[in-house]
């Protein structure tokens, strides 16, 4: 996965994990179940409008709040290909990579508007807004974190590593 292209959905700053997946749905950790309710408290019809490969572009501190792993699981299961924001809550950042959800830090993220299409090029470290032709440099992802994403998350990475030995 060296390039991700998708339609943008905008959300503001300080989107907490309870907005990503409300606590009332945490009686299950089934990804398909969680996907039905992703971002429901921000937009009740979001999961119905969403298409596989779409990208969330948000304001700073995305994923703040509780440390639930359900949040990146729900986003990934719903078909979100990536999340772009100026900053992420530390635990969400770690959980996203552990679950194989690509996230990118981009200070200018809110210049990208809902409905526009962007392409994220991991190799060049750029995000191109295909709608406006503007190009951005995102904060580099450490090589090991890139390996986690390429493997689909920490569990898959560990399974692959165990096969090698």
Phi and psi in radians as a Rosetta constraint file:
Dihedral C 1 N 2 CA 2 C 2 CIRCULARHARMONIC -1.786 0.35
Dihedral N 2 CA 2 C 2 N 3 CIRCULARHARMONIC -0.197 0.35
Dihedral C 2 N 3 CA 3 C 3 CIRCULARHARMONIC -2.497 0.35
Dihedral N 3 CA 3 C 3 N 4 CIRCULARHARMONIC 2.368 0.35
Dihedral C 3 N 4 CA 4 C 4 CIRCULARHARMONIC -2.153 0.35
Dihedral N 4 CA 4 C 4 N 5 CIRCULARHARMONIC 2.216 0.35
Dihedral C 4 N 5 CA 5 C 5 CIRCULARHARMONIC -2.228 0.35
Dihedral N 5 CA 5 C 5 N 6 CIRCULARHARMONIC 2.316 0.35
Dihedral C 5 N 6 CA 6 C 6 CIRCULARHARMONIC -2.916 0.35
Dihedral N 6 CA 6 C 6 N 7 CIRCULARHARMONIC 2.959 0.35
Dihedral C 6 N 7 CA 7 C 7 CIRCULARHARMONIC -1.374 0.35
Dihedral N 7 CA 7 C 7 N 8 CIRCULARHARMONIC 2.497 0.35
Dihedral C 7 N 8 CA 8 C 8 CIRCULARHARMONIC -1.627 0.35
Dihedral N 8 CA 8 C 8 N 9 CIRCULARHARMONIC 2.414 0.35
Dihedral C 8 N 9 CA 9 C 9 CIRCULARHARMONIC -2.082 0.35
Dihedral N 9 CA 9 C 9 N 10 CIRCULARHARMONIC 2.220 0.35
Dihedral C 9 N 10 CA 10 C 10 CIRCULARHARMONIC -1.687 0.35
Dihedral N 10 CA 10 C 10 N 11 CIRCULARHARMONIC 2.445 0.35
Dihedral C 10 N 11 CA 11 C 11 CIRCULARHARMONIC -2.403 0.35
Dihedral N 11 CA 11 C 11 N 12 CIRCULARHARMONIC 2.697 0.35
Dihedral C 11 N 12 CA 12 C 12 CIRCULARHARMONIC -1.384 0.35
Dihedral N 12 CA 12 C 12 N 13 CIRCULARHARMONIC -2.785 0.35
Dihedral C 12 N 13 CA 13 C 13 CIRCULARHARMONIC -1.445 0.35
Dihedral N 13 CA 13 C 13 N 14 CIRCULARHARMONIC 2.770 0.35
Dihedral C 13 N 14 CA 14 C 14 CIRCULARHARMONIC 1.007 0.35
Dihedral N 14 CA 14 C 14 N 15 CIRCULARHARMONIC 0.697 0.35
Dihedral C 14 N 15 CA 15 C 15 CIRCULARHARMONIC -1.289 0.35
Dihedral N 15 CA 15 C 15 N 16 CIRCULARHARMONIC 1.972 0.35
Dihedral C 15 N 16 CA 16 C 16 CIRCULARHARMONIC -1.597 0.35
Dihedral N 16 CA 16 C 16 N 17 CIRCULARHARMONIC 2.933 0.35
Dihedral C 16 N 17 CA 17 C 17 CIRCULARHARMONIC -1.127 0.35
Dihedral N 17 CA 17 C 17 N 18 CIRCULARHARMONIC -0.402 0.35
Dihedral C 17 N 18 CA 18 C 18 CIRCULARHARMONIC -1.298 0.35
Dihedral N 18 CA 18 C 18 N 19 CIRCULARHARMONIC -0.429 0.35
Dihedral C 18 N 19 CA 19 C 19 CIRCULARHARMONIC -1.365 0.35
Dihedral N 19 CA 19 C 19 N 20 CIRCULARHARMONIC -0.679 0.35
Dihedral C 19 N 20 CA 20 C 20 CIRCULARHARMONIC -1.077 0.35
Dihedral N 20 CA 20 C 20 N 21 CIRCULARHARMONIC -0.870 0.35
Dihedral C 20 N 21 CA 21 C 21 CIRCULARHARMONIC -2.542 0.35
Dihedral N 21 CA 21 C 21 N 22 CIRCULARHARMONIC 1.961 0.35
Dihedral C 21 N 22 CA 22 C 22 CIRCULARHARMONIC -1.107 0.35
Dihedral N 22 CA 22 C 22 N 23 CIRCULARHARMONIC 2.560 0.35
Dihedral C 22 N 23 CA 23 C 23 CIRCULARHARMONIC -0.990 0.35
Dihedral N 23 CA 23 C 23 N 24 CIRCULARHARMONIC -0.514 0.35
Dihedral C 23 N 24 CA 24 C 24 CIRCULARHARMONIC -1.117 0.35
Dihedral N 24 CA 24 C 24 N 25 CIRCULARHARMONIC -0.247 0.35
Dihedral C 24 N 25 CA 25 C 25 CIRCULARHARMONIC -1.795 0.35
Dihedral N 25 CA 25 C 25 N 26 CIRCULARHARMONIC 0.086 0.35
Dihedral C 25 N 26 CA 26 C 26 CIRCULARHARMONIC -1.472 0.35
Dihedral N 26 CA 26 C 26 N 27 CIRCULARHARMONIC 0.196 0.35
Dihedral C 26 N 27 CA 27 C 27 CIRCULARHARMONIC -1.311 0.35
Dihedral N 27 CA 27 C 27 N 28 CIRCULARHARMONIC -0.060 0.35
Dihedral C 27 N 28 CA 28 C 28 CIRCULARHARMONIC -2.360 0.35
Dihedral N 28 CA 28 C 28 N 29 CIRCULARHARMONIC 2.543 0.35
Dihedral C 28 N 29 CA 29 C 29 CIRCULARHARMONIC -1.975 0.35
Dihedral N 29 CA 29 C 29 N 30 CIRCULARHARMONIC 0.259 0.35
Dihedral C 29 N 30 CA 30 C 30 CIRCULARHARMONIC -1.223 0.35
Dihedral N 30 CA 30 C 30 N 31 CIRCULARHARMONIC 2.062 0.35
Dihedral C 30 N 31 CA 31 C 31 CIRCULARHARMONIC -0.950 0.35
Dihedral N 31 CA 31 C 31 N 32 CIRCULARHARMONIC -0.700 0.35
Dihedral C 31 N 32 CA 32 C 32 CIRCULARHARMONIC -1.143 0.35
Dihedral N 32 CA 32 C 32 N 33 CIRCULARHARMONIC -0.650 0.35
Dihedral C 32 N 33 CA 33 C 33 CIRCULARHARMONIC -1.145 0.35
Dihedral N 33 CA 33 C 33 N 34 CIRCULARHARMONIC -0.834 0.35
Dihedral C 33 N 34 CA 34 C 34 CIRCULARHARMONIC -1.093 0.35
Dihedral N 34 CA 34 C 34 N 35 CIRCULARHARMONIC -0.654 0.35
Dihedral C 34 N 35 CA 35 C 35 CIRCULARHARMONIC -1.017 0.35
Dihedral N 35 CA 35 C 35 N 36 CIRCULARHARMONIC -0.573 0.35
Dihedral C 35 N 36 CA 36 C 36 CIRCULARHARMONIC -1.125 0.35
Dihedral N 36 CA 36 C 36 N 37 CIRCULARHARMONIC -0.394 0.35
Dihedral C 36 N 37 CA 37 C 37 CIRCULARHARMONIC -2.034 0.35
Dihedral N 37 CA 37 C 37 N 38 CIRCULARHARMONIC 0.166 0.35
Dihedral C 37 N 38 CA 38 C 38 CIRCULARHARMONIC -1.062 0.35
Dihedral N 38 CA 38 C 38 N 39 CIRCULARHARMONIC 2.319 0.35
Dihedral C 38 N 39 CA 39 C 39 CIRCULARHARMONIC 1.016 0.35
Dihedral N 39 CA 39 C 39 N 40 CIRCULARHARMONIC 0.352 0.35
Dihedral C 39 N 40 CA 40 C 40 CIRCULARHARMONIC -1.029 0.35
Dihedral N 40 CA 40 C 40 N 41 CIRCULARHARMONIC -0.658 0.35
Dihedral C 40 N 41 CA 41 C 41 CIRCULARHARMONIC -1.307 0.35
Dihedral N 41 CA 41 C 41 N 42 CIRCULARHARMONIC -0.325 0.35
Dihedral C 41 N 42 CA 42 C 42 CIRCULARHARMONIC -1.552 0.35
Dihedral N 42 CA 42 C 42 N 43 CIRCULARHARMONIC -0.637 0.35
Dihedral C 42 N 43 CA 43 C 43 CIRCULARHARMONIC -2.660 0.35
Dihedral N 43 CA 43 C 43 N 44 CIRCULARHARMONIC 1.771 0.35
Dihedral C 43 N 44 CA 44 C 44 CIRCULARHARMONIC -0.959 0.35
Dihedral N 44 CA 44 C 44 N 45 CIRCULARHARMONIC -0.438 0.35
Dihedral C 44 N 45 CA 45 C 45 CIRCULARHARMONIC -1.801 0.35
Dihedral N 45 CA 45 C 45 N 46 CIRCULARHARMONIC 0.176 0.35
Dihedral C 45 N 46 CA 46 C 46 CIRCULARHARMONIC -0.962 0.35
Dihedral N 46 CA 46 C 46 N 47 CIRCULARHARMONIC -0.852 0.35
Dihedral C 46 N 47 CA 47 C 47 CIRCULARHARMONIC -1.127 0.35
Dihedral N 47 CA 47 C 47 N 48 CIRCULARHARMONIC -0.415 0.35
Dihedral C 47 N 48 CA 48 C 48 CIRCULARHARMONIC -1.419 0.35
Dihedral N 48 CA 48 C 48 N 49 CIRCULARHARMONIC -0.537 0.35
Dihedral C 48 N 49 CA 49 C 49 CIRCULARHARMONIC -1.460 0.35
Dihedral N 49 CA 49 C 49 N 50 CIRCULARHARMONIC -0.466 0.35
Dihedral C 49 N 50 CA 50 C 50 CIRCULARHARMONIC -1.136 0.35
Dihedral N 50 CA 50 C 50 N 51 CIRCULARHARMONIC 2.477 0.35
Dihedral C 50 N 51 CA 51 C 51 CIRCULARHARMONIC -2.074 0.35
Dihedral N 51 CA 51 C 51 N 52 CIRCULARHARMONIC 2.546 0.35
Dihedral C 51 N 52 CA 52 C 52 CIRCULARHARMONIC -0.970 0.35
Dihedral N 52 CA 52 C 52 N 53 CIRCULARHARMONIC 2.279 0.35
Dihedral C 52 N 53 CA 53 C 53 CIRCULARHARMONIC 1.736 0.35
Dihedral N 53 CA 53 C 53 N 54 CIRCULARHARMONIC -0.117 0.35
Dihedral C 53 N 54 CA 54 C 54 CIRCULARHARMONIC -1.188 0.35
Dihedral N 54 CA 54 C 54 N 55 CIRCULARHARMONIC 2.817 0.35
Dihedral C 54 N 55 CA 55 C 55 CIRCULARHARMONIC -2.221 0.35
Dihedral N 55 CA 55 C 55 N 56 CIRCULARHARMONIC 2.351 0.35
Dihedral C 55 N 56 CA 56 C 56 CIRCULARHARMONIC -1.602 0.35
Dihedral N 56 CA 56 C 56 N 57 CIRCULARHARMONIC 2.281 0.35
Dihedral C 56 N 57 CA 57 C 57 CIRCULARHARMONIC -2.071 0.35
Dihedral N 57 CA 57 C 57 N 58 CIRCULARHARMONIC 2.143 0.35
Dihedral C 57 N 58 CA 58 C 58 CIRCULARHARMONIC -2.324 0.35
Dihedral N 58 CA 58 C 58 N 59 CIRCULARHARMONIC 3.062 0.35
Dihedral C 58 N 59 CA 59 C 59 CIRCULARHARMONIC -1.432 0.35
Dihedral N 59 CA 59 C 59 N 60 CIRCULARHARMONIC -3.000 0.35
Dihedral C 59 N 60 CA 60 C 60 CIRCULARHARMONIC -1.158 0.35
Dihedral N 60 CA 60 C 60 N 61 CIRCULARHARMONIC 2.763 0.35
Dihedral C 60 N 61 CA 61 C 61 CIRCULARHARMONIC 1.117 0.35
Dihedral N 61 CA 61 C 61 N 62 CIRCULARHARMONIC 0.649 0.35
Dihedral C 61 N 62 CA 62 C 62 CIRCULARHARMONIC -1.128 0.35
Dihedral N 62 CA 62 C 62 N 63 CIRCULARHARMONIC 2.366 0.35
Dihedral C 62 N 63 CA 63 C 63 CIRCULARHARMONIC 1.474 0.35
Dihedral N 63 CA 63 C 63 N 64 CIRCULARHARMONIC 0.348 0.35
Dihedral C 63 N 64 CA 64 C 64 CIRCULARHARMONIC -1.235 0.35
Dihedral N 64 CA 64 C 64 N 65 CIRCULARHARMONIC 3.066 0.35
Dihedral C 64 N 65 CA 65 C 65 CIRCULARHARMONIC 1.733 0.35
Dihedral N 65 CA 65 C 65 N 66 CIRCULARHARMONIC -2.471 0.35
Dihedral C 65 N 66 CA 66 C 66 CIRCULARHARMONIC -1.234 0.35
Dihedral N 66 CA 66 C 66 N 67 CIRCULARHARMONIC 2.902 0.35
Dihedral C 66 N 67 CA 67 C 67 CIRCULARHARMONIC -1.602 0.35
Dihedral N 67 CA 67 C 67 N 68 CIRCULARHARMONIC 0.327 0.35
Dihedral C 67 N 68 CA 68 C 68 CIRCULARHARMONIC -1.058 0.35
Dihedral N 68 CA 68 C 68 N 69 CIRCULARHARMONIC 2.292 0.35
Dihedral C 68 N 69 CA 69 C 69 CIRCULARHARMONIC -1.278 0.35
Dihedral N 69 CA 69 C 69 N 70 CIRCULARHARMONIC -0.274 0.35
Dihedral C 69 N 70 CA 70 C 70 CIRCULARHARMONIC -1.037 0.35
Dihedral N 70 CA 70 C 70 N 71 CIRCULARHARMONIC -0.512 0.35
Dihedral C 70 N 71 CA 71 C 71 CIRCULARHARMONIC -1.100 0.35
Dihedral N 71 CA 71 C 71 N 72 CIRCULARHARMONIC -0.985 0.35
Dihedral C 71 N 72 CA 72 C 72 CIRCULARHARMONIC -1.176 0.35
Dihedral N 72 CA 72 C 72 N 73 CIRCULARHARMONIC -0.512 0.35
Dihedral C 72 N 73 CA 73 C 73 CIRCULARHARMONIC -1.088 0.35
Dihedral N 73 CA 73 C 73 N 74 CIRCULARHARMONIC -0.802 0.35
Dihedral C 73 N 74 CA 74 C 74 CIRCULARHARMONIC -1.102 0.35
Dihedral N 74 CA 74 C 74 N 75 CIRCULARHARMONIC -0.763 0.35
Dihedral C 74 N 75 CA 75 C 75 CIRCULARHARMONIC -1.076 0.35
Dihedral N 75 CA 75 C 75 N 76 CIRCULARHARMONIC -0.839 0.35
Dihedral C 75 N 76 CA 76 C 76 CIRCULARHARMONIC -1.125 0.35
Dihedral N 76 CA 76 C 76 N 77 CIRCULARHARMONIC -0.773 0.35
Dihedral C 76 N 77 CA 77 C 77 CIRCULARHARMONIC -1.138 0.35
Dihedral N 77 CA 77 C 77 N 78 CIRCULARHARMONIC -0.529 0.35
Dihedral C 77 N 78 CA 78 C 78 CIRCULARHARMONIC -1.290 0.35
Dihedral N 78 CA 78 C 78 N 79 CIRCULARHARMONIC -0.217 0.35
Dihedral C 78 N 79 CA 79 C 79 CIRCULARHARMONIC 1.870 0.35
Dihedral N 79 CA 79 C 79 N 80 CIRCULARHARMONIC 0.040 0.35
Dihedral C 79 N 80 CA 80 C 80 CIRCULARHARMONIC -1.106 0.35
Dihedral N 80 CA 80 C 80 N 81 CIRCULARHARMONIC 2.172 0.35
Dihedral C 80 N 81 CA 81 C 81 CIRCULARHARMONIC -1.462 0.35
Dihedral N 81 CA 81 C 81 N 82 CIRCULARHARMONIC -0.467 0.35
Dihedral C 81 N 82 CA 82 C 82 CIRCULARHARMONIC -2.948 0.35
Dihedral N 82 CA 82 C 82 N 83 CIRCULARHARMONIC 2.838 0.35
Dihedral C 82 N 83 CA 83 C 83 CIRCULARHARMONIC -2.203 0.35
Dihedral N 83 CA 83 C 83 N 84 CIRCULARHARMONIC 2.338 0.35
Dihedral C 83 N 84 CA 84 C 84 CIRCULARHARMONIC -2.105 0.35
Dihedral N 84 CA 84 C 84 N 85 CIRCULARHARMONIC 2.236 0.35
Dihedral C 84 N 85 CA 85 C 85 CIRCULARHARMONIC -2.743 0.35
Dihedral N 85 CA 85 C 85 N 86 CIRCULARHARMONIC 2.800 0.35
Dihedral C 85 N 86 CA 86 C 86 CIRCULARHARMONIC -1.128 0.35
Dihedral N 86 CA 86 C 86 N 87 CIRCULARHARMONIC -0.573 0.35
Dihedral C 86 N 87 CA 87 C 87 CIRCULARHARMONIC -2.738 0.35
Dihedral N 87 CA 87 C 87 N 88 CIRCULARHARMONIC 2.772 0.35
Dihedral C 87 N 88 CA 88 C 88 CIRCULARHARMONIC -2.237 0.35
Dihedral N 88 CA 88 C 88 N 89 CIRCULARHARMONIC 2.587 0.35
Dihedral C 88 N 89 CA 89 C 89 CIRCULARHARMONIC -1.071 0.35
Dihedral N 89 CA 89 C 89 N 90 CIRCULARHARMONIC 2.487 0.35
Dihedral C 89 N 90 CA 90 C 90 CIRCULARHARMONIC -0.986 0.35
Dihedral N 90 CA 90 C 90 N 91 CIRCULARHARMONIC -0.802 0.35
Dihedral C 90 N 91 CA 91 C 91 CIRCULARHARMONIC -1.214 0.35
Dihedral N 91 CA 91 C 91 N 92 CIRCULARHARMONIC -0.683 0.35
Dihedral C 91 N 92 CA 92 C 92 CIRCULARHARMONIC -1.075 0.35
Dihedral N 92 CA 92 C 92 N 93 CIRCULARHARMONIC -0.724 0.35
Dihedral C 92 N 93 CA 93 C 93 CIRCULARHARMONIC -0.965 0.35
Dihedral N 93 CA 93 C 93 N 94 CIRCULARHARMONIC -0.880 0.35
Dihedral C 93 N 94 CA 94 C 94 CIRCULARHARMONIC -1.138 0.35
Dihedral N 94 CA 94 C 94 N 95 CIRCULARHARMONIC -0.797 0.35
Dihedral C 94 N 95 CA 95 C 95 CIRCULARHARMONIC -1.089 0.35
Dihedral N 95 CA 95 C 95 N 96 CIRCULARHARMONIC -0.663 0.35
Dihedral C 95 N 96 CA 96 C 96 CIRCULARHARMONIC -1.057 0.35
Dihedral N 96 CA 96 C 96 N 97 CIRCULARHARMONIC -0.849 0.35
Dihedral C 96 N 97 CA 97 C 97 CIRCULARHARMONIC -1.134 0.35
Dihedral N 97 CA 97 C 97 N 98 CIRCULARHARMONIC -0.704 0.35
Dihedral C 97 N 98 CA 98 C 98 CIRCULARHARMONIC -1.082 0.35
Dihedral N 98 CA 98 C 98 N 99 CIRCULARHARMONIC -0.530 0.35
Dihedral C 98 N 99 CA 99 C 99 CIRCULARHARMONIC -1.614 0.35
Dihedral N 99 CA 99 C 99 N 100 CIRCULARHARMONIC -0.102 0.35
Dihedral C 99 N 100 CA 100 C 100 CIRCULARHARMONIC 1.472 0.35
Dihedral N 100 CA 100 C 100 N 101 CIRCULARHARMONIC 0.384 0.35
Dihedral C 100 N 101 CA 101 C 101 CIRCULARHARMONIC -1.658 0.35
Dihedral N 101 CA 101 C 101 N 102 CIRCULARHARMONIC 2.006 0.35
Dihedral C 101 N 102 CA 102 C 102 CIRCULARHARMONIC -1.198 0.35
Dihedral N 102 CA 102 C 102 N 103 CIRCULARHARMONIC 2.267 0.35
Dihedral C 102 N 103 CA 103 C 103 CIRCULARHARMONIC -2.277 0.35
Dihedral N 103 CA 103 C 103 N 104 CIRCULARHARMONIC 2.549 0.35
Dihedral C 103 N 104 CA 104 C 104 CIRCULARHARMONIC -2.348 0.35
Dihedral N 104 CA 104 C 104 N 105 CIRCULARHARMONIC 2.295 0.35
Dihedral C 104 N 105 CA 105 C 105 CIRCULARHARMONIC -1.570 0.35
Dihedral N 105 CA 105 C 105 N 106 CIRCULARHARMONIC 2.085 0.35
Dihedral C 105 N 106 CA 106 C 106 CIRCULARHARMONIC -2.424 0.35
Dihedral N 106 CA 106 C 106 N 107 CIRCULARHARMONIC 1.873 0.35
Dihedral C 106 N 107 CA 107 C 107 CIRCULARHARMONIC -0.951 0.35
Dihedral N 107 CA 107 C 107 N 108 CIRCULARHARMONIC -0.593 0.35
Dihedral C 107 N 108 CA 108 C 108 CIRCULARHARMONIC -1.583 0.35
Dihedral N 108 CA 108 C 108 N 109 CIRCULARHARMONIC 0.341 0.35
Dihedral C 108 N 109 CA 109 C 109 CIRCULARHARMONIC -0.923 0.35
Dihedral N 109 CA 109 C 109 N 110 CIRCULARHARMONIC -0.651 0.35
Dihedral C 109 N 110 CA 110 C 110 CIRCULARHARMONIC -1.301 0.35
Dihedral N 110 CA 110 C 110 N 111 CIRCULARHARMONIC -0.033 0.35
Dihedral C 110 N 111 CA 111 C 111 CIRCULARHARMONIC -1.268 0.35
Dihedral N 111 CA 111 C 111 N 112 CIRCULARHARMONIC -0.363 0.35
Dihedral C 111 N 112 CA 112 C 112 CIRCULARHARMONIC -1.521 0.35
Dihedral N 112 CA 112 C 112 N 113 CIRCULARHARMONIC 2.168 0.35
Dihedral C 112 N 113 CA 113 C 113 CIRCULARHARMONIC -1.742 0.35
Dihedral N 113 CA 113 C 113 N 114 CIRCULARHARMONIC 2.666 0.35
Dihedral C 113 N 114 CA 114 C 114 CIRCULARHARMONIC -0.989 0.35
Dihedral N 114 CA 114 C 114 N 115 CIRCULARHARMONIC 2.402 0.35
Dihedral C 114 N 115 CA 115 C 115 CIRCULARHARMONIC 1.624 0.35
Dihedral N 115 CA 115 C 115 N 116 CIRCULARHARMONIC -0.333 0.35
Dihedral C 115 N 116 CA 116 C 116 CIRCULARHARMONIC -1.275 0.35
Dihedral N 116 CA 116 C 116 N 117 CIRCULARHARMONIC 2.820 0.35
Dihedral C 116 N 117 CA 117 C 117 CIRCULARHARMONIC -1.920 0.35
Dihedral N 117 CA 117 C 117 N 118 CIRCULARHARMONIC 2.335 0.35
Dihedral C 117 N 118 CA 118 C 118 CIRCULARHARMONIC -2.171 0.35
Dihedral N 118 CA 118 C 118 N 119 CIRCULARHARMONIC 2.716 0.35
Dihedral C 118 N 119 CA 119 C 119 CIRCULARHARMONIC -2.134 0.35
Dihedral N 119 CA 119 C 119 N 120 CIRCULARHARMONIC 2.267 0.35
Dihedral C 119 N 120 CA 120 C 120 CIRCULARHARMONIC -1.902 0.35
Dihedral N 120 CA 120 C 120 N 121 CIRCULARHARMONIC 2.061 0.35
Dihedral C 120 N 121 CA 121 C 121 CIRCULARHARMONIC -1.856 0.35
Dihedral N 121 CA 121 C 121 N 122 CIRCULARHARMONIC 1.841 0.35
Dihedral C 121 N 122 CA 122 C 122 CIRCULARHARMONIC -1.146 0.35
Dihedral N 122 CA 122 C 122 N 123 CIRCULARHARMONIC -0.604 0.35
Dihedral C 122 N 123 CA 123 C 123 CIRCULARHARMONIC -1.180 0.35
Dihedral N 123 CA 123 C 123 N 124 CIRCULARHARMONIC -0.741 0.35
Dihedral C 123 N 124 CA 124 C 124 CIRCULARHARMONIC -1.598 0.35
Dihedral N 124 CA 124 C 124 N 125 CIRCULARHARMONIC -0.225 0.35
Dihedral C 124 N 125 CA 125 C 125 CIRCULARHARMONIC 1.276 0.35
Dihedral N 125 CA 125 C 125 N 126 CIRCULARHARMONIC 0.532 0.35
Dihedral C 125 N 126 CA 126 C 126 CIRCULARHARMONIC -2.151 0.35
Dihedral N 126 CA 126 C 126 N 127 CIRCULARHARMONIC 2.675 0.35
Dihedral C 126 N 127 CA 127 C 127 CIRCULARHARMONIC -2.086 0.35
Dihedral N 127 CA 127 C 127 N 128 CIRCULARHARMONIC 2.201 0.35
Dihedral C 127 N 128 CA 128 C 128 CIRCULARHARMONIC -1.969 0.35
Dihedral N 128 CA 128 C 128 N 129 CIRCULARHARMONIC 2.210 0.35
Dihedral C 128 N 129 CA 129 C 129 CIRCULARHARMONIC -1.439 0.35
Dihedral N 129 CA 129 C 129 N 130 CIRCULARHARMONIC 1.830 0.35
Dihedral C 129 N 130 CA 130 C 130 CIRCULARHARMONIC -1.167 0.35
Dihedral N 130 CA 130 C 130 N 131 CIRCULARHARMONIC -0.375 0.35
Dihedral C 130 N 131 CA 131 C 131 CIRCULARHARMONIC -1.381 0.35
Dihedral N 131 CA 131 C 131 N 132 CIRCULARHARMONIC -0.643 0.35
Dihedral C 131 N 132 CA 132 C 132 CIRCULARHARMONIC -1.907 0.35
Dihedral N 132 CA 132 C 132 N 133 CIRCULARHARMONIC -0.160 0.35
Dihedral C 132 N 133 CA 133 C 133 CIRCULARHARMONIC 1.214 0.35
Dihedral N 133 CA 133 C 133 N 134 CIRCULARHARMONIC 0.172 0.35
Dihedral C 133 N 134 CA 134 C 134 CIRCULARHARMONIC -1.393 0.35
Dihedral N 134 CA 134 C 134 N 135 CIRCULARHARMONIC 2.494 0.35
Dihedral C 134 N 135 CA 135 C 135 CIRCULARHARMONIC -2.037 0.35
Dihedral N 135 CA 135 C 135 N 136 CIRCULARHARMONIC 2.496 0.35
Dihedral C 135 N 136 CA 136 C 136 CIRCULARHARMONIC -2.283 0.35
Dihedral N 136 CA 136 C 136 N 137 CIRCULARHARMONIC 2.627 0.35
Dihedral C 136 N 137 CA 137 C 137 CIRCULARHARMONIC -1.766 0.35
Dihedral N 137 CA 137 C 137 N 138 CIRCULARHARMONIC 2.156 0.35
Dihedral C 137 N 138 CA 138 C 138 CIRCULARHARMONIC -1.627 0.35
Dihedral N 138 CA 138 C 138 N 139 CIRCULARHARMONIC 2.832 0.35
Dihedral C 138 N 139 CA 139 C 139 CIRCULARHARMONIC -1.175 0.35
Dihedral N 139 CA 139 C 139 N 140 CIRCULARHARMONIC 2.235 0.35
Dihedral C 139 N 140 CA 140 C 140 CIRCULARHARMONIC -0.995 0.35
Dihedral N 140 CA 140 C 140 N 141 CIRCULARHARMONIC 2.454 0.35
Dihedral C 140 N 141 CA 141 C 141 CIRCULARHARMONIC -1.636 0.35
Dihedral N 141 CA 141 C 141 N 142 CIRCULARHARMONIC 2.242 0.35
Dihedral C 141 N 142 CA 142 C 142 CIRCULARHARMONIC -0.991 0.35
Dihedral N 142 CA 142 C 142 N 143 CIRCULARHARMONIC 2.549 0.35
Dihedral C 142 N 143 CA 143 C 143 CIRCULARHARMONIC -0.912 0.35
Dihedral N 143 CA 143 C 143 N 144 CIRCULARHARMONIC -0.721 0.35
Dihedral C 143 N 144 CA 144 C 144 CIRCULARHARMONIC -1.118 0.35
Dihedral N 144 CA 144 C 144 N 145 CIRCULARHARMONIC -0.687 0.35
Dihedral C 144 N 145 CA 145 C 145 CIRCULARHARMONIC -1.148 0.35
Dihedral N 145 CA 145 C 145 N 146 CIRCULARHARMONIC -0.604 0.35
Dihedral C 145 N 146 CA 146 C 146 CIRCULARHARMONIC -1.112 0.35
Dihedral N 146 CA 146 C 146 N 147 CIRCULARHARMONIC -0.660 0.35
Dihedral C 146 N 147 CA 147 C 147 CIRCULARHARMONIC -1.108 0.35
Dihedral N 147 CA 147 C 147 N 148 CIRCULARHARMONIC -0.696 0.35
Dihedral C 147 N 148 CA 148 C 148 CIRCULARHARMONIC -1.061 0.35
Dihedral N 148 CA 148 C 148 N 149 CIRCULARHARMONIC -0.791 0.35
Dihedral C 148 N 149 CA 149 C 149 CIRCULARHARMONIC -1.109 0.35
Dihedral N 149 CA 149 C 149 N 150 CIRCULARHARMONIC -0.806 0.35
Dihedral C 149 N 150 CA 150 C 150 CIRCULARHARMONIC -1.059 0.35
Dihedral N 150 CA 150 C 150 N 151 CIRCULARHARMONIC -0.558 0.35
Dihedral C 150 N 151 CA 151 C 151 CIRCULARHARMONIC -1.436 0.35
Dihedral N 151 CA 151 C 151 N 152 CIRCULARHARMONIC -0.236 0.35
Dihedral C 151 N 152 CA 152 C 152 CIRCULARHARMONIC 1.582 0.35
Dihedral N 152 CA 152 C 152 N 153 CIRCULARHARMONIC 0.267 0.35
Dihedral C 152 N 153 CA 153 C 153 CIRCULARHARMONIC 2.151 0.35
Dihedral N 153 CA 153 C 153 N 154 CIRCULARHARMONIC 3.022 0.35
Dihedral C 153 N 154 CA 154 C 154 CIRCULARHARMONIC -1.110 0.35
Dihedral N 154 CA 154 C 154 N 155 CIRCULARHARMONIC -0.731 0.35
Dihedral C 154 N 155 CA 155 C 155 CIRCULARHARMONIC -1.086 0.35
Dihedral N 155 CA 155 C 155 N 156 CIRCULARHARMONIC -0.838 0.35
Dihedral C 155 N 156 CA 156 C 156 CIRCULARHARMONIC -1.104 0.35
Dihedral N 156 CA 156 C 156 N 157 CIRCULARHARMONIC -0.685 0.35
Dihedral C 156 N 157 CA 157 C 157 CIRCULARHARMONIC -1.050 0.35
Dihedral N 157 CA 157 C 157 N 158 CIRCULARHARMONIC -0.807 0.35
Dihedral C 157 N 158 CA 158 C 158 CIRCULARHARMONIC -1.111 0.35
Dihedral N 158 CA 158 C 158 N 159 CIRCULARHARMONIC -0.704 0.35
Dihedral C 158 N 159 CA 159 C 159 CIRCULARHARMONIC -1.069 0.35
Dihedral N 159 CA 159 C 159 N 160 CIRCULARHARMONIC -0.755 0.35
Dihedral C 159 N 160 CA 160 C 160 CIRCULARHARMONIC -1.108 0.35
Dihedral N 160 CA 160 C 160 N 161 CIRCULARHARMONIC -0.728 0.35
Dihedral C 160 N 161 CA 161 C 161 CIRCULARHARMONIC -1.117 0.35
Dihedral N 161 CA 161 C 161 N 162 CIRCULARHARMONIC -0.641 0.35
Dihedral C 161 N 162 CA 162 C 162 CIRCULARHARMONIC -1.201 0.35
Dihedral N 162 CA 162 C 162 N 163 CIRCULARHARMONIC -0.547 0.35
Dihedral C 162 N 163 CA 163 C 163 CIRCULARHARMONIC -1.170 0.35
Dihedral N 163 CA 163 C 163 N 164 CIRCULARHARMONIC -0.607 0.35
Dihedral C 163 N 164 CA 164 C 164 CIRCULARHARMONIC -1.190 0.35
Dihedral N 164 CA 164 C 164 N 165 CIRCULARHARMONIC -0.628 0.35
